[in-house]
Amino acid sequence: MPIDTAAPRSRRHLLAAAAGGLAALAAQAFGRPLPARAVDGDYVRVGWARTGTATTSIANTTDDSVVFQATSTAGGIAVVGNSTSYFGVQGVSTSSIGVDGQSDTWYGVRGVSGTQTGVYGYSEAPDEAATVGHNNGESTGVLGFSGIPWTTLPAAPAKTGVYGYAHQDGAARGVWGRSAAGQGVRGQATSGTGGYFTATTGVALQTSGRVRFGGAAGLATIASGSASKVVTPGVPIAADSKVLATMQTSAGGTRTIHRVVRDPAAGHFTIYLTAAATQDCTVAWFVVS
């Protein structure tokens, strides 16, 4: 009869093995993953945590179907991207949108940061904007609000490209434009109003520094021997235009400005003196519509 050369197992060894098997079965029964570290090449299993050293990639090379979809129907987050030192989520596309966020009743995309910028738009295109806000429902394209956290946002005005609102105190600024050598804020209109300012009880327009009115103000010289000067400003002359004129130098004796006559059809106005000047004189003018 053959002789079994294997060493016999002790009773304690057999009991320990049986207990380990029961623990594994219990862990599976309660839906908890086994405490085993996954390695590269393992399958992705629902409910299991996996750790790898290489990139996990899922590709669809057949049609335009969605490659990966995660759904939450109990109020949780469908997809979470977490990084300790770089991007949590990165979307890249060579010919379309890198990241697309949509919602029927809430924010399409939301960016939150405790110490840095919540949302940052960057572009190297020479003729494209880094960030665009487009409203197709005749409301506001971009709304900037400064106030108490989680305060209800102000109502978005209709047909507005950019709306800025700050309500903390007298030093709050809804919109601030700044430039080192160019224009801090520029308003332009083809046939409407380039800039409109209104205040119920405060000051509608206040400046600190020089004010320049291009085309609406200037200097005119009335030559010696002449009693009038025709001026064509850089702005249209209308029937309700107001023309202010003041002497800057003497016309000789007691001669001064007699009147200003507007000619809307010709697009100019004429400054008249009380008498012909005995020397060249300068008159400052300002057109207000």
DOVOKE-314312 format. One line per 3 residues: number of its first residue (from 0); for each residue x negated, y, z negated of C-alpha. Coordinates in nm, 2 decimals. Layout:
N
NUM = X/Y/Z  ...
END
This chain:
289
0 = 0.00/0.00/0.00  -0.14/0.35/0.09  -0.27/0.56/-0.19
3 = -0.14/0.92/-0.23  -0.44/1.14/-0.28  -0.25/1.47/-0.33
6 = -0.26/1.61/-0.68  0.08/1.58/-0.86  0.26/1.91/-0.93
9 = 0.33/2.01/-1.29  0.69/2.06/-1.41  0.61/2.43/-1.48
12 = 0.50/2.48/-1.12  0.81/2.33/-0.97  1.04/2.54/-1.20
15 = 0.86/2.86/-1.09  0.90/2.78/-0.73  1.27/2.71/-0.77
18 = 1.32/3.04/-0.96  1.15/3.24/-0.68  1.38/3.08/-0.42
21 = 1.68/3.17/-0.62  1.56/3.53/-0.66  1.52/3.56/-0.28
24 = 1.87/3.42/-0.22  2.02/3.66/-0.48  1.85/3.96/-0.32
27 = 1.99/3.87/0.02  2.33/3.81/-0.13  2.34/4.17/-0.27
30 = 2.22/4.32/0.06  1.88/4.43/-0.07  1.57/4.39/0.15
33 = 1.30/4.16/0.04  0.99/4.34/-0.10  0.78/4.25/0.21
36 = 0.58/4.51/0.41  0.66/4.50/0.78  0.38/4.50/1.03
39 = 0.36/4.63/1.39  0.56/4.41/1.62  0.83/4.32/1.37
42 = 1.20/4.37/1.47  1.40/4.67/1.35  1.66/4.54/1.11
45 = 1.96/4.72/0.97  1.93/4.81/0.60  1.55/4.74/0.59
48 = 1.27/4.98/0.54  0.98/4.94/0.78  0.63/5.08/0.77
51 = 0.40/5.07/1.07  0.08/5.23/1.20  0.18/5.26/1.57
54 = 0.47/5.45/1.74  0.80/5.28/1.76  0.95/5.35/2.11
57 = 1.29/5.27/2.26  1.33/5.34/2.63  1.61/5.32/2.89
60 = 1.47/5.30/3.24  1.79/5.18/3.41  2.05/5.46/3.40
63 = 2.14/5.78/3.23  2.30/5.62/2.92  2.20/5.73/2.57
66 = 1.89/5.56/2.45  1.96/5.57/2.08  2.27/5.67/1.89
69 = 2.33/5.70/1.51  2.68/5.76/1.37  2.80/5.85/1.02
72 = 3.18/5.84/0.95  3.17/5.88/0.57  3.03/6.23/0.55
75 = 2.66/6.15/0.56  2.38/6.26/0.79  2.35/6.05/1.11
78 = 1.98/6.11/1.17  1.71/6.24/0.94  1.36/6.33/1.05
81 = 1.10/6.39/0.77  0.74/6.49/0.79  0.52/6.60/0.50
84 = 0.29/6.83/0.72  0.44/6.86/1.07  0.76/6.86/1.26
87 = 1.05/6.67/1.11  1.22/6.64/1.44  1.09/6.72/1.79
90 = 1.28/6.72/2.11  1.09/6.73/2.44  1.22/6.74/2.79
93 = 1.03/6.81/3.12  1.33/6.95/3.31  1.63/7.00/3.07
96 = 1.71/7.09/2.71  1.47/6.96/2.44  1.72/6.97/2.16
99 = 2.10/7.00/2.19  2.33/7.05/1.90  2.71/7.05/1.93
102 = 3.00/7.08/1.68  3.37/7.13/1.73  3.43/7.30/1.39
105 = 3.09/7.39/1.24  2.74/7.49/1.33  2.60/7.34/1.64
108 = 2.24/7.38/1.52  2.13/7.49/1.17  1.79/7.58/1.05
111 = 1.70/7.61/0.68  1.37/7.69/0.51  1.29/7.77/0.15
114 = 0.97/7.97/0.22  0.94/8.01/0.60  1.15/8.10/0.91
117 = 1.47/7.90/0.94  1.48/7.91/1.32  1.20/8.01/1.55
120 = 1.21/8.04/1.92  0.89/8.05/2.13  0.84/8.07/2.50
123 = 0.54/8.13/2.73  0.75/8.21/3.03  0.68/8.55/3.17
126 = 1.04/8.63/3.26  1.25/8.42/3.02  1.36/8.49/2.66
129 = 1.23/8.28/2.37  1.58/8.28/2.21  1.91/8.34/2.38
132 = 2.26/8.37/2.22  2.54/8.32/2.46  2.91/8.35/2.37
135 = 3.15/8.24/2.64  3.46/8.34/2.44  3.42/8.72/2.46
138 = 3.28/8.74/2.10  2.93/8.81/1.97  2.62/8.65/2.13
141 = 2.38/8.69/1.84  2.48/8.79/1.48  2.22/8.89/1.23
144 = 2.33/8.91/0.87  2.14/9.01/0.56  2.31/8.97/0.22
147 = 2.37/8.74/-0.07  2.31/8.37/0.01  2.62/8.17/0.11
150 = 2.82/8.48/0.14  3.09/8.46/0.40  2.96/8.59/0.73
153 = 3.10/8.92/0.86  3.35/8.90/1.14  3.19/8.89/1.48
156 = 3.30/9.19/1.70  3.44/9.12/2.04  3.23/9.16/2.36
159 = 2.91/9.23/2.17  2.57/9.10/2.27  2.38/9.16/1.94
162 = 2.54/9.25/1.61  2.34/9.33/1.30  2.49/9.37/0.95
165 = 2.33/9.44/0.61  2.54/9.54/0.31  2.31/9.53/0.00
168 = 2.26/9.90/-0.07  2.17/10.24/0.09  1.83/10.11/0.21
171 = 1.98/9.82/0.40  1.93/9.81/0.78  2.16/9.62/1.02
174 = 1.91/9.64/1.31  1.55/9.76/1.30  1.35/9.81/1.61
177 = 0.98/9.88/1.59  0.70/9.94/1.84  0.34/10.06/1.79
180 = 0.33/10.27/2.11  0.64/10.20/2.31  1.01/10.22/2.24
183 = 1.14/10.08/1.91  1.50/10.06/2.03  1.63/10.13/2.38
186 = 1.99/10.17/2.49  2.08/10.18/2.86  2.41/10.21/3.05
189 = 2.49/10.25/3.42  2.80/10.46/3.38  2.89/10.43/3.02
192 = 2.71/10.55/2.70  2.35/10.45/2.64  2.37/10.50/2.27
195 = 2.67/10.56/2.04  2.65/10.65/1.67  2.94/10.69/1.43
198 = 2.97/10.75/1.06  3.29/10.79/0.86  3.15/11.00/0.57
201 = 2.77/10.98/0.62  2.53/11.10/0.89  2.59/10.96/1.24
204 = 2.24/11.04/1.37  1.93/11.13/1.18  1.57/11.16/1.30
207 = 1.23/11.20/1.14  0.99/11.35/1.39  1.03/11.52/1.73
210 = 1.33/11.48/1.95  1.30/11.48/2.33  1.60/11.51/2.57
213 = 1.47/11.42/2.91  1.65/11.60/3.19  1.90/11.76/2.94
216 = 1.66/12.03/2.81  1.38/12.24/2.95  1.23/12.58/3.02
219 = 1.31/12.82/3.30  1.11/13.12/3.41  1.29/13.44/3.53
222 = 1.05/13.64/3.74  1.00/14.01/3.70  1.25/14.21/3.90
225 = 1.51/13.93/3.89  1.82/13.92/3.67  1.91/13.55/3.71
228 = 1.77/13.20/3.75  1.93/12.89/3.90  1.85/12.57/3.70
231 = 1.91/12.21/3.83  1.89/11.98/3.52  1.82/11.61/3.52
234 = 2.17/11.53/3.41  2.51/11.59/3.58  2.69/11.92/3.52
237 = 3.05/11.86/3.44  3.34/12.10/3.38  3.31/12.04/3.01
240 = 2.93/12.06/2.99  2.79/12.31/2.73  2.48/12.49/2.82
243 = 2.28/12.66/2.55  2.02/12.92/2.65  1.78/13.13/2.44
246 = 1.50/13.37/2.52  1.15/13.25/2.44  0.97/13.56/2.56
249 = 1.07/13.92/2.62  1.22/14.02/2.95  1.13/14.38/2.88
252 = 1.31/14.64/2.67  1.64/14.52/2.53  1.71/14.29/2.81
255 = 1.85/13.95/2.70  2.08/13.67/2.82  2.42/13.79/2.94
258 = 2.59/13.46/3.03  2.55/13.11/3.18  2.76/13.00/3.48
261 = 2.81/12.63/3.55  2.86/12.49/3.90  2.96/12.12/3.87
264 = 3.00/12.08/4.25  2.65/12.20/4.31  2.51/12.02/4.00
267 = 2.34/12.33/3.86  2.39/12.63/3.64  2.28/13.00/3.66
270 = 2.13/13.20/3.37  2.21/13.58/3.40  2.03/13.86/3.21
273 = 2.19/14.18/3.11  1.95/14.36/3.35  1.67/14.27/3.59
276 = 1.36/14.17/3.40  1.06/14.40/3.40  0.82/14.11/3.33
279 = 0.82/13.74/3.37  1.01/13.58/3.08  1.08/13.22/2.97
282 = 1.43/13.09/2.87  1.49/12.76/2.69  1.80/12.57/2.79
285 = 1.99/12.26/2.66  2.28/12.08/2.83  2.53/11.91/2.60
288 = 2.82/11.71/2.75
END
